[in-house]
Amino acid sequence: MTANKFHLGWFLGAGFGVQSWNQPWSGTGATDWMMPDQYVDLAHSLERACFDFLIMEDSVQVSDTYKGSMEYYLATASAAPKHDPAVLAGILSYTTKHLGIVPTLTTTFYHPYTVARLMSTLDHIAEGRIGWNIVTGSNTRAAQNYGFDMPEHDLRYDIADEFVELACKLWDSWEDGAVHADTSAGGIYADHEKVNRIDFEGKFFKSRGPLNTIPSPQRRPVFLQAGGSDKGKEFAAKHADAIISNPHGTEKMRRYREDIRQGAVEAGRNPDDVKVMYLISPILGETTAEAKAKQKRRADAASSNIDALLAGRSHLSGIDLSQFDLDEPLPADLESNGHRSSFAEFKGDGTQTLRERITGHSAIDTLEFVGTPDDVADMMDGVMQEVGGDGFLIAGAPMNRRYVAEITDGLVPALKRRGLTRTSYEHTHFRENLRAF
């Protein structure tokens, strides 16, 4: 017995940024990461493997959280430099035919009109395959680039909720049938009586409307979100079409999905329309022993580079972890105003030291998937049977053409042979493909 068919997405963790520039098999990533070629190759590979979507992470600051300096982050190209993923989304949309393309745009730094117009434009270029990864932002330095301090965690979700409400009103400001495009003598392009002002005035935003772009194929983009805190899960259950999730262990994964589905029902939605996607980063080899040896090499390399682990966690949490004793647990009352739920998961129950947590706790993997393609396909099948979930989001780490091929030409065929993932795209539009099963 196998699990029901599930979805696949690819999480581009560095976004439109430097990709494994000093790693084996990185090619010329140090010097040409800003060109679209490797991302176009990635998108074509994912499309050939029938992935549902490619999501591009983003951030808008040069971090200085770790040791109060930008030195480590710039020396190692960690989270900076980085270009705007919306530009790359246009290129990828135009050079693919079926794959969903999802840039990240934050509700804290944009205005809803800007995002509504941009997403509508991209969805036209993609012919109905664009998505929006809705993030609230988490880094104080990012907010200061826009002239203010980062709002408190839960307040950011209140802002995001109103942001999405206004954006949806803008997408609906053109009624069905508003565009005639009548080229006959005396014909009209659009009916002014079907294009409406919205005169929105909320607590955080105002907009007269209407949007000056015509309705796109999906009218609104597919919404993706990563809600882990109570407030985040409430927002995700209310709005998201797909959710990026990384609770550790199958029991937590199952409970998270149940919480989301219950929240969707309470929000008046069909819970089957909300897909929970679990972050994983499989390690593959031609034999199980080869894969485990690769895993050990990576673990040894990570454990010997404490700076990298601490700097990464400091960036995500907004807390400089260099100030704490590596051989003591983190303070019990320490909380993040950044990625709150993931930091709480990382901190643990106080029985382990910071060194033990930083070397033994992955920011990505919900479970360990190590082995041959057939091994890992069986593991994914088993997890889906246990959690009842909707799909997996592959986090390419490191992201290079070799790893992409291992997944798309090694793992995915093993999944397809088991009937676990799609072998073709059933629909034209991204949202319909997500809801196909």
Residue pairs with C-beta under 8 A, 6 or more apart in sequence:
1 385
2 381
2 385
2 418
2 419
2 420
3 381
3 382
3 384
3 385
3 420
4 384
4 437
5 419
5 420
5 421
5 422
5 437
6 380
6 384
6 389
6 390
6 391
6 392
6 420
6 421
6 437
7 52
7 242
7 275
7 277
7 390
7 391
7 392
7 421
7 422
7 434
7 437
8 49
8 50
8 51
8 52
8 391
8 392
8 393
8 394
8 412
8 415
8 421
9 51
9 52
9 53
9 54
9 55
9 100
9 242
9 277
9 391
9 392
9 393
9 394
10 42
10 46
10 51
10 53
10 54
10 55
10 393
10 394
10 396
11 55
11 57
11 244
11 279
11 393
11 394
11 395
11 396
12 39
12 42
12 54
12 55
12 56
12 57
12 396
12 399
13 57
13 364
13 395
13 396
13 397
13 399
14 57
14 79
14 82
14 399
15 56
15 57
15 58
15 59
15 82
15 85
15 104
16 34
16 39
16 56
16 58
16 82
16 83
16 84
16 85
16 87
16 88
17 33
17 77
17 79
17 80
17 81
17 82
17 83
18 29
18 30
18 33
18 77
18 81
18 82
19 26
19 29
19 33
19 38
19 398
19 399
19 400
20 26
20 29
20 398
20 399
20 400
21 29
21 30
21 33
21 77
22 30
23 398
23 400
25 398
25 400
25 401
25 402
25 403
26 398
26 400
27 38
27 400
27 401
29 38
29 400
32 38
34 83
36 88
36 91
36 92
38 401
39 88
39 91
39 92
40 91
40 92
40 95
41 401
41 404
42 54
42 399
42 404
43 54
43 92
43 95
43 96
43 99
43 101
44 95
44 96
45 404
45 405
45 408
45 409
46 54
46 99
46 404
46 408
47 96
47 97
47 98
47 99
48 408
49 407
49 408
49 409
49 412
50 98
50 412
50 416
50 421
50 422
50 423
50 424
50 425
51 99
51 408
52 99
52 100
52 391
52 430
52 433
52 434
53 99
53 100
53 101
53 102
53 131
53 222
53 224
53 242
53 430
54 92
54 99
54 100
54 101
54 102
55 102
55 104
55 131
55 133
55 224
55 244
55 393
56 85
56 88
56 89
56 102
56 103
56 104
56 133
57 85
57 104
57 133
58 82
58 84
58 85
58 103
58 104
58 105
58 106
58 135
59 79
59 80
59 82
59 139
59 142
60 82
60 106
60 109
60 142
60 145
61 80
61 139
61 141
61 142
61 144
61 145
62 70
62 73
62 74
62 79
62 80
62 81
62 141
63 70
63 73
63 78
63 79
63 80
63 139
63 141
63 314
63 315
64 70
64 73
64 141
65 139
65 141
65 311
65 314
65 315
65 317
65 318
65 319
65 320
66 72
66 73
66 307
66 310
66 311
66 314
66 315
66 320
66 321
66 322
67 320
67 322
68 320
72 78
72 307
72 311
73 79
73 80
73 311
73 315
74 80
76 308
76 311
78 308
78 311
78 312
78 315
79 315
85 103
85 104
86 103
86 105
86 118
86 122
88 103
89 101
89 102
89 103
89 122
89 126
89 130
90 122
90 125
92 99
92 101
93 101
93 122
93 125
93 126
93 127
93 129
93 130
94 125
94 126
96 126
96 129
98 129
98 425
98 433
99 129
100 129
100 130
100 131
100 222
100 430
100 433
100 434
101 122
101 126
101 129
101 130
101 131
102 130
102 131
102 132
102 133
102 222
102 224
103 122
103 132
103 133
104 133
104 135
105 115
105 118
105 119
105 132
105 133
105 134
105 135
106 135
106 136
106 137
107 115
107 134
107 135
107 136
107 137
107 156
107 159
107 160
107 163
107 164
108 136
108 137
108 143
108 150
108 151
108 156
108 159
108 160
109 137
109 142
109 143
109 146
111 205
111 207
112 163
112 164
112 166
112 167
112 170
112 205
112 207
113 166
113 170
113 207
113 211
115 132
115 163
115 167
116 166
116 167
116 170
116 171
116 211
117 170
117 211
117 212
117 213
119 130
119 132
119 167
119 216
119 220
119 221
120 171
120 211
120 213
120 214
120 215
120 216
121 213
121 216
122 130
122 221
123 129
123 130
123 216
123 217
123 218
123 221
124 213
124 216
124 217
126 430
127 217
127 428
128 216
128 217
128 218
128 428
128 429
128 430
129 429
129 430
130 216
130 218
130 221
130 222
130 430
131 221
131 222
131 223
131 224
131 241
131 242
131 430
132 221
132 222
132 223
132 224
133 224
133 225
133 226
133 244
134 160
134 164
134 223
134 224
134 225
134 239
134 240
135 225
135 226
136 156
136 157
136 159
136 160
137 143
137 150
137 156
138 150
138 316
138 318
138 337
138 338
138 339
139 150
139 315
139 318
139 338
140 149
140 150
140 318
140 337
142 150
143 149
143 150
143 151
150 156
150 318
150 337
151 159
152 337
153 229
153 231
153 337
153 340
154 229
154 231
157 231
157 232
157 234
157 235
158 203
158 204
159 204
160 235
161 235
161 238
161 239
162 202
162 203
162 204
162 205
163 204
163 205
164 223
164 239
165 202
166 198
166 200
166 202
166 205
166 207
167 220
168 220
169 198
169 200
169 207
169 209
170 198
170 207
170 209
170 210
170 211
171 211
171 215
171 216
171 219
171 220
172 219
173 195
173 196
173 197
173 198
173 209
173 210
173 211
174 190
174 194
174 195
174 196
174 210
174 211
174 214
174 215
175 194
175 195
175 196
176 194
176 215
177 191
177 194
178 190
178 191
178 194
178 195
178 214
178 215
179 189
179 190
179 214
179 215
180 187
180 188
180 189
180 190
180 191
181 189
182 188
182 189
190 214
195 210
196 209
196 210
197 208
197 209
197 210
198 207
198 208
198 209
198 210
199 208
199 209
200 206
200 207
200 208
200 209
217 428
217 429
218 429
218 430
218 431
221 430
222 241
222 242
222 430
222 431
222 434
223 239
223 240
223 241
223 242
224 240
224 241
224 242
224 243
224 244
225 232
225 235
225 236
225 239
225 240
225 243
225 244
226 232
226 236
226 243
226 244
226 245
227 233
227 234
227 235
227 236
227 237
227 240
227 243
228 245
228 246
228 247
228 339
228 340
228 341
228 342
228 345
229 340
229 341
232 340
232 341
233 256
233 259
233 260
233 263
234 263
236 243
236 260
236 263
236 274
237 259
237 260
237 261
237 262
237 263
237 264
237 266
237 267
237 269
237 274
238 263
238 264
238 267
238 269
240 274
241 273
241 274
241 275
241 431
241 434
242 274
242 275
242 276
242 277
242 390
242 391
242 434
243 260
243 274
243 275
243 276
243 277
244 277
244 279
244 393
245 253
245 256
245 257
245 276
245 277
245 278
245 279
245 366
246 278
246 279
246 342
246 345
246 363
246 364
246 365
246 366
247 253
247 255
247 256
247 345
247 366
248 345
248 361
248 365
248 366
248 367
249 366
249 367
250 367
250 383
250 386
250 387
253 278
253 366
253 367
253 383
253 387
253 389
254 386
254 387
254 388
254 389
256 276
257 276
257 387
257 388
257 389
257 390
260 271
260 274
260 276
261 271
261 274
262 271
264 270
264 271
264 273
264 274
265 271
272 435
273 435
275 390
275 391
275 434
276 389
276 390
276 391
277 390
277 391
277 392
277 393
278 366
278 367
278 383
278 387
278 389
278 391
278 392
278 393
279 364
279 365
279 366
279 392
279 393
279 395
280 364
280 365
280 366
280 367
280 369
280 380
280 392
280 393
280 394
280 395
281 362
281 364
281 365
281 369
281 394
281 395
281 396
281 397
282 369
282 370
282 376
282 394
282 407
282 411
283 291
283 294
283 295
283 298
283 369
283 370
283 371
284 291
284 371
284 372
284 373
284 376
284 406
284 407
284 410
284 411
285 291
285 292
285 293
285 294
285 371
285 372
286 372
287 372
288 370
288 371
288 372
288 375
291 370
291 371
291 372
291 375
292 370
292 371
295 370
302 308
302 309
302 359
303 359
306 326
306 355
306 358
306 359
309 358
309 359
310 321
310 322
310 358
312 363
313 321
313 343
313 346
313 358
313 363
314 320
314 321
314 322
316 336
316 338
316 339
316 342
316 343
316 363
317 336
317 338
317 339
317 342
317 343
317 346
318 336
318 337
318 338
319 334
319 336
319 338
319 343
321 354
321 358
324 330
324 331
324 354
325 354
326 353
326 354
326 355
326 358
327 353
327 354
327 355
328 353
328 354
329 348
329 350
329 351
329 352
329 353
329 354
330 347
330 350
330 354
330 357
332 350
334 347
335 343
335 344
336 343
336 344
342 363
345 361
346 357
346 361
346 363
347 357
348 357
348 361
352 360
364 395
364 397
367 379
367 383
369 376
369 379
369 380
370 376
371 379
373 406
373 410
373 411
373 413
373 414
374 414
376 411
376 414
377 411
377 414
377 415
377 417
377 418
377 420
380 392
380 415
380 420
381 418
381 420
383 389
384 420
394 407
396 403
396 404
396 407
397 403
412 421
415 421
416 423
422 436
422 437
425 433
426 432
426 433
426 436
427 433
427 436
